[in-house]
Amino acid sequence: MSVLVAGAQTSKTTVTNAKSTRTTVKIADLQKSITDNVAKDYTGFTIKDASSITTNNAVTYHVVVVKGTDTETLVYDKDGMFVKKLPKTAAKHHTTKKK
């Protein structure tokens, strides 16, 4: 099995709010256990981007993977172990009602 890693390598970006800190992680810098999990459990998906999130001194990694038009956000703990898949957010379509 192999992982196709696609996406631009971005510089380190940190966003901090009162509750958590989000830092962009280069795909090449992800733990091997994370890329191995994507290759095994998300065959055909590529890693689009990743970030580490620190909340109350706990670090998790949010990894966005894509396959065609299908996008998933996967959450891993500080050791690179899979925690959960975030639910997809439904696109909100605004329509104007004509009178």
C-alpha positions as CSV (number, residue, x, y, z in Angstrom):
1,M,0.0,0.0,0.0
2,S,1.1,3.5,-0.6
3,V,0.0,7.0,0.2
4,L,-0.2,9.7,-2.5
5,V,0.5,12.9,-0.8
6,A,-0.7,16.0,-2.6
7,G,-1.0,19.6,-1.8
8,A,1.2,22.6,-1.4
9,Q,3.6,22.7,1.4
10,T,2.7,25.8,3.4
11,S,4.7,27.8,5.9
12,K,3.9,27.4,9.6
13,T,0.7,29.2,10.5
14,T,-0.5,29.6,14.0
15,V,-4.0,30.8,15.0
16,T,-4.8,31.3,18.6
17,N,-8.1,32.0,20.3
18,A,-9.1,31.8,24.0
19,K,-9.7,28.1,23.8
20,S,-7.2,26.5,21.4
21,T,-4.2,27.0,19.1
22,R,-4.2,25.7,15.6
23,T,-0.8,25.3,13.8
24,T,-0.5,24.2,10.1
25,V,1.6,21.1,9.8
26,K,3.5,20.2,6.6
27,I,2.2,16.9,5.2
28,A,5.8,15.6,5.0
29,D,6.1,16.3,8.8
30,L,3.1,14.1,9.8
31,Q,3.8,11.1,11.9
32,K,4.3,7.8,10.0
33,S,1.4,6.3,12.0
34,I,-1.0,8.9,10.6
35,T,0.1,8.4,6.9
36,D,0.0,4.6,7.4
37,N,-3.6,4.8,8.8
38,V,-4.7,6.9,5.8
39,A,-3.1,4.5,3.4
40,K,-4.7,1.5,5.1
41,D,-8.2,2.8,6.0
42,Y,-8.7,5.5,3.3
43,T,-7.5,3.8,0.2
44,G,-7.5,6.1,-2.8
45,F,-7.6,9.3,-0.6
46,T,-4.8,11.8,-0.6
47,I,-3.9,14.1,2.2
48,K,-4.8,17.6,1.4
49,D,-3.7,19.5,4.5
50,A,-3.1,19.0,8.2
51,S,-3.0,21.0,11.4
52,S,-2.2,20.4,15.1
53,I,-4.7,21.8,17.6
54,T,-3.7,22.4,21.2
55,T,-6.6,22.7,23.7
56,N,-5.9,22.7,27.4
57,N,-2.4,21.3,26.8
58,A,-3.9,18.4,24.8
59,V,-2.6,18.1,21.2
60,T,-4.7,16.5,18.4
61,Y,-4.0,16.5,14.6
62,H,-6.8,17.2,12.1
63,V,-6.0,15.7,8.7
64,V,-8.1,16.6,5.7
65,V,-8.1,13.8,3.0
66,V,-9.8,13.9,-0.4
67,K,-10.9,11.4,-3.1
68,G,-12.5,13.1,-6.0
69,T,-15.2,15.2,-4.6
70,D,-15.3,13.3,-1.3
71,T,-13.6,15.1,1.6
72,E,-13.1,13.8,5.1
73,T,-11.5,15.3,8.2
74,L,-9.7,12.8,10.4
75,V,-8.6,13.4,14.0
76,Y,-5.5,11.8,15.6
77,D,-4.1,12.0,19.1
78,K,-0.6,13.3,19.9
79,D,0.8,9.8,19.3
80,G,-0.7,9.6,15.9
81,M,-3.5,7.1,16.8
82,F,-6.9,7.5,15.1
83,V,-9.5,9.1,17.3
84,K,-12.5,9.9,15.1
85,K,-13.8,11.2,11.8
86,L,-15.4,14.6,12.0
87,P,-19.0,14.8,10.7
88,K,-19.3,16.5,7.3
89,T,-20.8,19.9,7.4
90,A,-23.7,20.3,5.1
91,A,-23.4,23.1,2.5
92,K,-25.9,25.8,3.2
93,H,-27.7,27.0,0.1
94,H,-29.4,30.3,0.4
95,T,-32.4,30.8,-1.8
96,T,-34.3,33.9,-2.2
97,K,-38.0,33.4,-2.1
98,K,-39.8,35.5,-4.7
99,K,-43.0,37.2,-3.7
